[in-house]
């Protein structure tokens, strides 16, 4: 029987049986629904749980407990979406080869004046050989969905100009803006995504701007943040103001800041 540490505690990695055996499935399904509908700030921590519902162990129970504890402590925080009448910003950040199969991870947040219209922290569908390649693939996957939102807005008479694509890696920005991505052997799938990005930039559908890690909204989905950055990122994604925490608590019947 293997014992491994989890956030300073030790959990027995034996199988989760008894009355708790079927609980992870229900919690994971509820967490996915809540992450899509009202609490996008838990989208990073929730997706791993459904992959473990067929054979959960004590370690998985610990992860679920921490996620549910966070939601319980912040249950009064709302999701506020607001448009300012102008364009929107798309924050895309990526991490290279962070998953067991050497796959990358990407964080996507399509932002309005307040709140994230479309937040998503998916794994990269294909492996790449460099952080630049991961950045290109991440943008290639997140940009089409954002452009769909832009097309819907323009079709209803909204702000017609191109939106801003924020990235925290300078290399993909140079590749997308200046062209010349090397199409090496076995990298045609990456080159296709690169061509799509440069086409959108040349067509004025998006403007690429460098954004440092601090104000990068999607940074919480791609890297461990320190200090107050996790709370700041969460507040931006939910569209809430830290000065209104007491208002949220009073309006929804209690709760504390997580």
Backbone bond lengths (Angstrom), bond angles and torsions (degrees), N, CA, C in turn:
res aa  C-N    CA-C-N  psi(-1)  N-CA   C-N-CA  omega(-1)  CA-C   N-CA-C  phi
1 X - - - 1.468 - - 1.529 108.99 -
2 X 1.306 117.02 129.69 1.457 121.69 -174.31 1.529 110.31 -100.35
3 X 1.341 116.14 135.03 1.456 122.48 177.34 1.525 107.69 -112.56
4 X 1.333 117.82 125.18 1.459 120.68 178.64 1.523 109.31 -127.76
5 X 1.361 117.04 149.88 1.471 119.79 179.56 1.517 111.25 -77.66
6 X 1.309 117.40 149.65 1.462 122.36 176.98 1.518 108.44 -144.63
7 X 1.338 115.50 106.89 1.465 122.46 -179.73 1.522 111.62 52.47
8 X 1.346 116.71 46.78 1.453 120.30 176.46 1.506 114.05 85.87
9 X 1.342 119.17 -10.59 1.452 122.78 178.08 1.524 108.98 -108.47
10 X 1.320 116.55 167.79 1.453 120.83 178.22 1.524 109.56 -117.54
11 X 1.328 115.23 127.48 1.454 120.43 -179.25 1.522 110.05 -118.03
12 X 1.315 115.06 134.78 1.454 121.05 174.40 1.523 108.50 -69.50
13 X 1.338 117.21 127.36 1.461 120.79 -176.58 1.521 112.78 -88.95
14 X 1.315 116.96 19.99 1.446 119.39 175.05 1.510 110.90 -70.23
15 X 1.336 118.13 164.62 1.472 121.06 -178.54 1.524 111.99 -62.46
16 X 1.319 114.32 149.20 1.457 121.04 -179.73 1.523 107.96 -90.42
17 X 1.312 117.25 107.33 1.455 121.11 -177.36 1.517 112.09 -118.39
18 X 1.312 115.40 -167.67 1.454 120.80 178.53 1.512 112.49 70.29
19 X 1.321 114.94 -148.21 1.465 120.86 -176.25 1.522 112.15 -67.42
20 X 1.339 117.45 -22.37 1.460 120.32 -177.15 1.529 112.88 -87.22
21 X 1.318 118.38 -6.65 1.453 121.48 -174.44 1.518 114.36 -60.50
22 X 1.340 118.42 -37.37 1.460 121.18 -177.89 1.513 114.20 -95.29
23 X 1.336 117.13 -2.36 1.466 119.98 -176.59 1.533 112.60 -69.80
24 X 1.350 120.15 -42.67 1.470 119.14 -177.61 1.520 114.46 -55.21
25 X 1.333 118.13 -34.22 1.464 120.41 -179.13 1.529 110.48 -63.27
26 X 1.326 116.71 -46.28 1.465 120.62 -179.02 1.528 111.19 -66.90
27 X 1.343 116.31 -41.27 1.461 120.00 -178.95 1.526 110.82 -66.97
28 X 1.341 116.29 -41.75 1.460 119.97 -179.18 1.526 110.80 -63.52
29 X 1.341 117.19 -42.48 1.463 120.35 179.12 1.524 111.18 -64.72
30 X 1.324 116.55 -41.03 1.471 120.02 178.70 1.519 110.97 -66.82
31 X 1.344 116.14 -37.82 1.458 119.81 179.28 1.520 112.50 -65.16
32 X 1.337 116.54 -39.02 1.465 119.99 177.32 1.526 111.29 -63.18
33 X 1.340 115.98 -42.01 1.464 120.51 179.99 1.532 110.05 -65.18
34 X 1.351 116.48 -45.96 1.466 119.86 -179.33 1.523 111.23 -64.57
35 X 1.342 117.12 -37.04 1.457 120.23 179.99 1.514 113.02 -65.21
36 X 1.320 117.06 -33.21 1.467 120.98 179.62 1.519 112.35 -81.25
37 X 1.336 116.99 -31.16 1.465 120.23 -170.89 1.525 114.63 -98.19
38 X 1.335 117.21 -44.07 1.456 118.25 -169.49 1.523 114.75 -134.85
39 X 1.328 118.64 -22.83 1.453 120.57 -176.55 1.529 110.98 -130.15
40 X 1.322 117.44 71.55 1.462 120.01 -179.69 1.515 113.91 -63.70
41 X 1.334 117.59 -13.21 1.462 119.76 179.65 1.529 112.84 -71.01
42 X 1.343 118.68 -11.75 1.471 119.79 178.29 1.529 111.92 -102.89
43 X 1.327 117.08 9.41 1.460 119.43 -176.65 1.519 113.19 -65.77
44 X 1.320 118.43 -25.71 1.457 120.19 179.34 1.521 111.63 -76.56
45 X 1.329 117.47 -38.79 1.464 120.90 -175.54 1.526 113.04 -83.88
46 X 1.328 118.34 -19.68 1.462 120.91 -174.22 1.530 115.25 -83.10
47 X 1.358 120.72 -43.12 1.467 119.90 -175.14 1.527 116.59 -54.78
48 X 1.351 121.34 -33.26 1.468 118.33 179.69 1.527 113.68 -64.15
49 X 1.325 117.99 -26.72 1.467 120.58 -174.25 1.529 113.04 -65.77
50 X 1.358 120.53 -43.07 1.464 118.73 179.75 1.527 113.95 -62.16
51 X 1.341 117.22 -22.30 1.463 119.29 178.86 1.519 112.27 -75.17
52 X 1.338 117.33 -8.14 1.454 121.07 -175.54 1.526 113.14 -117.07
53 X 1.317 118.41 6.55 1.465 119.75 -173.24 1.529 112.56 -73.16
54 X 1.343 117.78 -20.18 1.460 119.11 -179.61 1.536 111.92 -76.90
55 X 1.301 116.60 -27.79 1.465 119.39 179.22 1.510 111.42 -144.14
56 X 1.333 118.84 59.97 1.463 120.76 -176.77 1.523 112.36 -68.38
57 X 1.323 116.68 148.29 1.457 121.76 174.93 1.530 109.32 -123.60
58 X 1.325 115.51 -174.91 1.458 120.18 -176.08 1.537 111.50 -64.87
59 X 1.321 116.20 -31.24 1.466 119.51 178.25 1.525 110.84 -65.57
60 X 1.324 116.70 -41.33 1.466 120.60 177.40 1.526 110.83 -63.11
61 X 1.324 115.91 -37.49 1.462 119.90 177.64 1.532 110.92 -62.35
62 X 1.345 115.86 -37.86 1.461 119.34 177.00 1.515 112.33 -63.29
63 X 1.360 116.99 -41.59 1.454 120.13 178.02 1.513 112.33 -64.00
64 X 1.332 116.63 -42.79 1.462 120.15 177.27 1.520 111.19 -63.12
65 X 1.314 116.53 -39.14 1.463 120.41 -179.27 1.523 111.10 -62.49
66 X 1.335 117.00 -40.94 1.459 120.02 179.45 1.533 111.07 -67.05
67 X 1.331 116.80 -40.97 1.463 119.73 179.09 1.524 111.15 -63.77
68 X 1.335 116.36 -46.04 1.464 119.99 179.74 1.530 111.48 -67.38
69 X 1.340 116.64 -33.51 1.461 119.36 176.91 1.518 111.83 -65.04
70 X 1.326 115.94 -39.07 1.461 119.94 177.51 1.531 110.53 -64.63
71 X 1.326 117.26 -44.38 1.460 120.13 179.37 1.520 111.59 -63.73
72 X 1.323 116.80 -38.68 1.462 120.36 178.98 1.528 110.73 -63.74
73 X 1.338 116.46 -39.22 1.462 120.30 -178.45 1.525 112.28 -74.29
74 X 1.336 117.37 -21.51 1.470 120.51 -176.89 1.527 111.49 -122.34
75 X 1.316 116.72 28.17 1.462 120.55 -173.43 1.523 114.04 -66.19
76 X 1.322 117.69 -16.64 1.467 119.33 -178.30 1.526 113.00 -91.59
77 X 1.328 117.33 -3.61 1.462 118.95 -178.59 1.530 109.69 -76.03
78 X 1.326 117.84 126.03 1.475 120.61 -178.84 1.522 111.68 -92.50
79 X 1.310 116.22 171.02 1.464 123.39 169.58 1.521 107.02 -105.82
80 X 1.326 116.57 119.79 1.464 122.10 -177.46 1.525 108.71 -116.46
81 X 1.320 116.48 117.73 1.459 122.19 178.10 1.523 109.46 -109.21
82 X 1.320 115.90 133.04 1.461 120.26 -177.09 1.520 109.16 -149.49
83 X 1.307 116.69 141.34 1.456 121.55 175.74 1.515 109.44 -113.25
84 X 1.318 115.41 140.60 1.455 119.30 -179.59 1.513 113.37 -94.92
85 X 1.336 117.35 6.30 1.454 120.64 -179.85 1.513 113.55 89.93
86 X 1.347 117.51 -10.37 1.455 120.64 179.05 1.513 111.19 -103.52
87 X 1.309 115.92 -157.36 1.453 120.40 179.12 1.515 111.18 -77.93
88 X 1.318 115.77 179.60 1.458 121.68 179.05 1.515 109.32 -121.41
89 X 1.325 115.47 164.84 1.451 120.87 -178.96 1.515 110.99 -114.09
90 X 1.318 116.01 141.35 1.455 121.53 179.26 1.521 109.23 -113.67
91 X 1.323 116.87 115.91 1.460 122.61 179.25 1.528 108.72 -99.88
92 X 1.323 117.02 119.88 1.459 121.16 178.90 1.519 109.32 -131.50
93 X 1.320 115.64 120.81 1.458 121.87 175.12 1.514 109.32 -127.92
94 X 1.310 117.23 155.12 1.459 120.15 -177.08 1.522 110.54 -139.17
95 X 1.328 115.18 155.23 1.461 123.00 173.83 1.522 107.52 -122.68
96 X 1.323 115.96 137.30 1.458 120.95 -173.05 1.529 111.79 -94.94
97 X 1.347 116.66 127.47 1.471 123.71 171.11 1.523 112.73 52.88
98 X 1.323 117.15 53.09 1.459 121.07 -178.19 1.528 113.36 -102.06
99 X 1.329 117.85 -11.84 1.457 121.41 -179.13 1.530 110.53 -95.60
100 X 1.328 117.80 160.16 1.475 120.66 -176.25 1.528 114.32 -52.79
101 X 1.316 118.43 -36.40 1.453 121.39 178.58 1.511 113.44 -84.83
102 X 1.338 116.89 17.98 1.460 123.83 -178.32 1.520 112.76 65.42
103 X 1.328 116.36 21.72 1.458 120.22 175.50 1.518 111.00 -82.49
104 X 1.305 116.67 155.77 1.451 121.82 179.66 1.518 111.81 -92.01
105 X 1.322 115.01 176.69 1.465 121.29 179.94 1.520 107.84 -135.24
106 X 1.311 116.09 146.66 1.460 120.72 -177.96 1.521 109.78 -132.83
107 X 1.319 115.44 144.44 1.454 121.45 174.44 1.515 109.44 -115.47
108 X 1.329 117.24 128.21 1.461 122.30 -177.55 1.523 108.86 -125.38
109 X 1.314 116.65 132.30 1.462 120.87 176.32 1.524 108.87 -142.94
110 X 1.324 116.57 110.33 1.460 122.62 176.21 1.525 107.60 -91.42
111 X 1.318 117.13 110.77 1.455 122.08 -168.69 1.523 112.63 -105.46
112 X 1.335 115.35 139.53 1.449 121.85 169.38 1.512 109.04 -96.73
113 X 1.318 117.61 -158.42 1.459 120.30 175.65 1.519 110.46 -64.33
114 X 1.338 116.26 -33.84 1.461 122.64 174.74 1.516 109.21 -141.53
115 X 1.297 115.87 136.05 1.455 120.43 175.12 1.516 113.70 79.45
116 X 1.328 114.49 160.67 1.461 121.73 -179.99 1.523 109.65 -95.43
117 X 1.333 116.52 117.71 1.462 121.32 178.52 1.523 109.97 -68.94
118 X 1.319 115.04 -40.15 1.462 119.91 -177.70 1.531 109.03 -142.42
119 X 1.337 117.88 89.57 1.461 119.89 174.22 1.524 110.07 -95.76
120 X 1.333 116.86 138.71 1.454 120.23 -179.02 1.529 109.81 -156.30
121 X 1.343 118.38 132.29 1.463 120.69 177.08 1.535 112.03 -117.35
122 X 1.323 119.87 63.33 1.468 120.03 -173.90 1.527 113.61 -80.91
123 X 1.326 115.94 162.50 1.458 121.12 168.81 1.523 108.41 -75.44
124 X 1.317 115.74 152.03 1.455 119.32 173.80 1.525 109.01 -70.61
125 X 1.314 116.39 135.64 1.459 121.03 -176.23 1.520 112.80 -73.71
126 X 1.323 116.84 -20.06 1.454 120.63 -179.45 1.524 109.50 -132.44
127 X 1.316 117.06 151.65 1.454 121.61 177.48 1.524 110.33 -83.94
128 X 1.317 115.01 150.28 1.462 120.92 178.85 1.523 109.11 -127.97
129 X 1.325 115.99 168.35 1.461 120.53 -175.96 1.521 113.63 -102.01
130 X 1.319 118.32 0.16 1.462 120.85 -178.04 1.523 110.12 -156.99
131 X 1.348 117.63 158.48 1.466 119.88 174.38 1.525 112.75 -59.07
132 X 1.340 116.70 -32.61 1.463 119.21 177.13 1.521 110.86 -63.51
133 X 1.335 115.68 -43.22 1.462 119.24 177.40 1.511 111.88 -62.37
134 X 1.341 117.33 -38.96 1.470 120.71 177.71 1.523 110.45 -63.26
135 X 1.352 116.46 -39.47 1.460 119.73 177.97 1.515 112.18 -64.38
136 X 1.329 116.70 -40.07 1.461 120.96 179.69 1.526 110.79 -66.24
137 X 1.332 116.62 -44.82 1.467 120.46 179.95 1.528 110.41 -66.02
138 X 1.337 117.21 -38.76 1.460 120.40 178.96 1.512 112.15 -61.82
139 X 1.319 116.35 -44.90 1.471 120.24 178.39 1.523 110.09 -67.53
140 X 1.337 116.46 -39.53 1.458 119.52 179.14 1.513 112.92 -61.04
141 X 1.351 116.73 -29.51 1.456 119.87 178.79 1.521 113.72 -85.82
142 X 1.337 117.26 -32.27 1.460 120.14 -176.10 1.519 114.66 -90.63
143 X 1.315 117.29 -25.95 1.463 120.11 -175.88 1.533 114.14 -67.18
144 X 1.342 120.27 -41.78 1.480 118.64 -178.17 1.524 113.89 -58.65
145 X 1.333 117.42 -40.18 1.462 119.86 179.73 1.522 110.61 -63.96
146 X 1.324 116.28 -41.25 1.460 120.16 179.61 1.526 110.61 -65.90
147 X 1.322 116.75 -39.46 1.467 119.88 179.09 1.527 111.30 -65.55
148 X 1.333 116.56 -28.89 1.462 120.08 174.66 1.528 109.81 -64.53
149 X 1.343 116.67 -43.15 1.466 120.12 176.71 1.530 110.33 -62.07
150 X 1.327 115.95 -41.47 1.467 119.83 179.95 1.524 110.44 -63.85
151 X 1.344 117.67 -42.97 1.455 120.49 178.79 1.517 112.26 -62.14
152 X 1.336 116.05 -38.39 1.462 119.85 177.49 1.518 111.03 -64.79
153 X 1.328 116.54 -40.34 1.464 120.84 179.85 1.525 110.85 -65.69
154 X 1.321 116.73 -46.91 1.463 120.50 -179.04 1.527 110.83 -65.23
155 X 1.342 116.80 -37.52 1.456 120.40 179.50 1.513 113.32 -64.01
156 X 1.329 117.28 -22.96 1.456 121.53 178.12 1.528 112.30 -97.18
157 X 1.335 115.87 13.29 1.459 119.73 176.99 1.504 114.55 87.35
158 X 1.333 117.22 17.23 1.453 120.88 -178.90 1.515 113.19 -83.35
159 X 1.319 115.63 -167.57 1.467 123.68 -176.35 1.529 109.80 -57.19
160 X 1.361 118.25 119.60 1.465 119.91 -171.56 1.525 115.12 -88.95
161 X 1.329 117.85 -18.11 1.460 119.70 -174.26 1.531 111.67 -72.39
162 X 1.329 115.18 165.92 1.456 120.58 -178.57 1.518 112.57 -65.89
163 X 1.324 116.39 151.33 1.454 122.19 177.75 1.523 109.82 -89.39
164 X 1.326 115.78 172.69 1.460 121.29 -177.54 1.521 110.02 -105.09
165 X 1.315 116.00 130.57 1.455 122.63 176.09 1.524 108.12 -103.48
166 X 1.333 116.48 114.61 1.457 121.67 -179.36 1.523 110.30 -95.93
167 X 1.347 116.49 132.87 1.449 122.07 176.15 1.521 109.87 -136.37
168 X 1.339 116.01 148.06 1.464 120.18 -179.35 1.521 112.73 -104.72
169 X 1.322 117.25 12.32 1.459 122.52 177.69 1.522 108.13 -123.41
170 X 1.334 116.09 119.11 1.454 119.94 -174.67 1.511 114.34 -68.33
171 X 1.341 118.00 -30.05 1.463 120.66 -175.52 1.534 112.59 -63.72
172 X 1.360 119.49 -49.57 1.475 118.33 177.29 1.528 113.21 -62.09
173 X 1.342 116.50 -29.17 1.466 119.18 178.07 1.527 110.45 -65.53
174 X 1.336 115.72 -44.81 1.460 119.79 179.13 1.522 111.16 -65.48
175 X 1.333 115.73 -38.96 1.460 120.10 179.03 1.524 110.81 -63.16
176 X 1.341 116.55 -46.08 1.461 120.15 -177.85 1.509 113.04 -69.12
177 X 1.348 116.58 -36.35 1.448 119.17 -176.21 1.519 114.31 -84.69
178 X 1.339 115.58 -36.49 1.455 119.53 -174.61 1.518 113.91 -100.39
179 X 1.324 116.66 -15.15 1.462 119.85 -179.47 1.515 111.62 79.04
180 X 1.330 115.26 -177.70 1.452 120.36 175.79 1.508 114.56 89.05
181 X 1.338 118.72 26.86 1.462 118.74 178.17 1.526 109.23 -68.78
182 X 1.343 117.77 128.53 1.467 120.09 -176.95 1.526 111.71 -71.29
183 X 1.311 116.05 120.38 1.457 120.33 178.17 1.530 108.68 -92.86
184 X 1.328 116.78 85.90 1.451 121.75 -178.29 1.528 110.19 -77.14
185 X 1.315 115.11 172.16 1.455 120.23 179.43 1.530 109.82 -62.75
186 X 1.307 115.56 132.04 1.459 120.39 -179.33 1.518 114.15 79.02
187 X 1.333 118.95 9.37 1.465 122.24 -177.27 1.524 112.15 -116.88
188 X 1.327 117.34 18.84 1.464 120.14 -177.60 1.528 110.78 -61.43
189 X 1.338 118.03 -34.77 1.461 121.24 -179.21 1.520 111.43 -63.83
190 X 1.342 117.29 -34.13 1.463 120.94 176.52 1.527 110.06 -73.54
191 X 1.319 116.43 -38.72 1.457 120.62 -178.50 1.528 111.09 -64.12
192 X 1.314 117.57 -34.95 1.468 121.09 177.74 1.523 110.01 -61.75
193 X 1.330 116.50 -42.90 1.468 120.20 178.89 1.518 111.06 -67.26
194 X 1.328 116.10 -39.09 1.458 119.95 177.89 1.532 110.72 -60.94
195 X 1.329 116.86 -44.23 1.463 120.96 -179.35 1.519 111.13 -61.95
196 X 1.333 116.51 -37.41 1.460 120.19 178.70 1.523 111.21 -65.32
197 X 1.338 116.53 -39.82 1.471 120.49 -179.33 1.521 110.50 -65.67
198 X 1.319 117.09 -49.39 1.468 120.47 -178.32 1.529 111.37 -62.79
199 X 1.329 116.80 -33.80 1.461 120.24 177.97 1.519 110.72 -64.89
200 X 1.330 117.41 -40.69 1.463 120.78 179.79 1.524 111.19 -68.57
201 X 1.331 116.34 -37.23 1.458 119.70 -179.86 1.532 110.25 -68.10
202 X 1.322 116.76 -43.67 1.465 120.55 178.91 1.528 111.49 -66.09
203 X 1.337 116.28 -29.73 1.454 120.49 178.65 1.513 113.89 -83.91
204 X 1.348 117.41 7.82 1.470 123.49 177.71 1.529 112.64 64.51
205 X 1.325 117.41 21.15 1.452 118.74 176.32 1.514 112.77 -79.36
206 X 1.339 115.67 -21.42 1.461 120.38 179.68 1.521 109.06 -153.22
207 X 1.303 115.89 148.05 1.454 123.40 176.15 1.522 108.09 -119.89
208 X 1.327 117.01 126.94 1.461 121.06 -175.73 1.524 109.91 -90.94
209 X 1.333 115.61 131.15 1.461 122.31 -179.00 1.524 108.82 -133.27
210 X 1.317 116.68 138.87 1.468 120.42 176.85 1.530 110.16 -74.83
211 X 1.314 115.90 137.78 1.467 121.29 179.20 1.528 108.07 -133.78
212 X 1.332 119.90 121.78 1.465 121.31 179.62 1.524 112.08 -65.69
213 X 1.326 116.29 167.19 1.462 121.42 -174.30 1.517 112.95 -59.56
214 X 1.338 117.70 -37.66 1.457 120.52 -176.20 1.519 114.10 -55.14
215 X 1.339 118.71 -60.23 1.467 120.45 -179.26 1.522 114.22 -83.84
216 X 1.327 118.58 2.96 1.463 121.32 179.91 1.519 109.19 -73.11
217 X 1.326 117.25 109.63 1.467 121.54 -173.33 1.528 111.45 -63.10
218 X 1.331 116.73 -39.91 1.463 119.84 -177.21 1.521 113.28 -78.31
219 X 1.339 117.74 0.85 1.456 120.54 -179.05 1.517 113.33 -61.54
220 X 1.338 117.07 -29.95 1.464 120.27 179.58 1.519 112.29 -68.29
221 X 1.333 117.70 -15.15 1.461 121.46 -179.82 1.518 113.33 -96.57
222 X 1.340 116.90 -6.27 1.460 119.25 -175.21 1.514 114.40 -124.46
223 X 1.325 118.05 -14.83 1.463 119.49 -176.93 1.526 109.88 -153.93
224 X 1.344 117.80 153.34 1.471 120.18 177.09 1.527 110.72 -72.13
225 X 1.307 116.69 121.25 1.458 121.62 179.76 1.518 110.46 -96.31
226 X 1.312 116.57 150.06 1.454 122.09 -176.54 1.528 110.76 -114.70
227 X 1.328 115.23 161.79 1.457 120.79 175.23 1.522 112.52 66.56
228 X 1.324 115.78 -133.11 1.460 120.61 -178.05 1.520 114.16 -91.33
229 X 1.341 117.94 1.04 1.462 120.13 -177.79 1.534 113.58 -62.00
230 X 1.352 119.92 -39.86 1.473 118.24 178.03 1.527 113.21 -59.76
231 X 1.352 117.05 -42.53 1.459 120.22 178.65 1.530 111.14 -66.97
232 X 1.332 116.03 -39.10 1.459 119.84 179.74 1.513 111.05 -64.23
233 X 1.335 116.14 -44.00 1.461 120.28 178.73 1.518 110.79 -63.43
234 X 1.334 117.28 -43.02 1.461 120.80 178.73 1.519 111.74 -60.55
235 X 1.333 116.78 -43.62 1.461 120.34 -178.33 1.533 111.34 -63.32
236 X 1.338 116.65 -37.21 1.464 119.89 179.17 1.522 110.47 -68.83
237 X 1.338 116.87 -42.82 1.465 120.39 -179.82 1.524 111.14 -63.50
238 X 1.330 117.28 -40.18 1.460 121.09 179.94 1.528 112.61 -80.65
239 X 1.339 117.05 -14.33 1.457 120.00 -179.80 1.512 113.39 74.11
240 X 1.319 117.32 29.54 1.460 121.17 -176.61 1.522 110.72 -109.20
241 X 1.320 116.46 160.97 1.454 123.36 -179.79 1.520 109.09 -109.33
242 X 1.341 118.86 126.88 1.477 120.53 179.53 1.520 113.48 -55.19
243 X 1.327 117.07 -28.50 1.466 119.86 -179.51 1.529 112.23 -71.38
244 X 1.330 117.07 -12.99 1.462 120.65 -177.12 1.524 113.27 -103.92
245 X 1.341 117.65 14.50 1.464 119.37 -178.94 1.527 111.81 -57.32
246 X 1.318 116.64 -41.60 1.471 119.77 -179.75 1.524 110.84 -65.31
247 X 1.327 116.92 -34.24 1.461 120.13 177.70 1.525 110.22 -65.49
248 X 1.322 117.27 -43.60 1.462 120.80 178.86 1.523 110.86 -62.99
249 X 1.330 116.83 -41.34 1.464 120.44 -179.35 1.515 111.48 -66.04
250 X 1.340 116.66 -42.94 1.455 119.63 -179.22 1.515 112.61 -69.12
251 X 1.330 116.90 -33.02 1.449 120.05 -177.27 1.513 114.71 -77.90
252 X 1.346 116.68 -19.33 1.464 119.39 -176.22 1.521 112.79 -121.74
253 X 1.322 115.68 12.81 1.461 118.25 171.21 1.502 116.48 82.04
254 X 1.342 117.51 50.44 1.461 119.32 172.24 1.499 114.01 101.17
255 X 1.339 115.86 -176.88 1.458 121.26 -179.49 1.515 110.07 112.45
256 X 1.323 116.15 161.92 1.439 121.86 -179.12 1.518 108.92 -133.49
257 X 1.290 115.17 164.97 1.456 120.82 179.23 1.520 109.57 -72.94
258 X 1.362 116.41 136.60 1.464 121.40 178.76 1.500 111.40 -90.26
